[in-house]
Amino acid sequence: MMTPTSDCRTADIGRCPRNRVSAPRPAGRCGGFTLLEILLVLAILAMASVVVFPNITGLETRTFSTRVREAHTLLNLARRTAVVSGQPGVARFVITEPDDPDSRQPSPFVAGRWDGNGLQLAYLDSTERETDVTEDLEITFYPEGGSTGGVLILSAGDRRARITVNPFTGRVDTEFLDE
């Protein structure tokens, strides 16, 4: 036997559809939800929104952090490649794809490529001159441990990060500027 969601009045027992299947239900009687049931559903929806919505808004933050870590990892890979192979190691940062793929010949010692699609990238060279990167940028690491050096500033919306490459040691450090 099923438990009813709402109770009929005792005077209307003869007309209640629970008691007679063939009888039509009178308007406003024996139907609908109780206030308790509606509040319970609203409470469940509120708890679900608390769990779901922070994860959706945090997705952009995690994506930016992941892209910054990828750039940092590429720079470290180029540095290790240069030291191990005895040849210069190059980390290439690509912002936009060229119209003609053969228009720019790649350096023979490219350790990897980072795609900056959707991010803004600025570069501070060793003379502290900042330029917005609109074409490919290559940072070269040398077998002796040095590099071309500089500072990469990555930004997306209100998020910013700085990746510093020491020109003398080749050491790579990352700092999130918005935390």
Buried (B, 14 or more C-beta within 10 A) or exposed (E): EEEEEEEBEEEEEEBBBBEEEEEEEEEEBBEEEEEEEEEEEEEEEEEEEEEEEEEEEEEEEEBBBEBBEBBBBBBBBBBBBBBEEEEBBBBBBBBEEEEEEEEEEEBEBBBBBBBBEEBBBBBBEEEEEEEEBEEBBBBBBBBEBBBBBBBBBBBBEEBBBBBBBBBEEBBBEBEEEEE
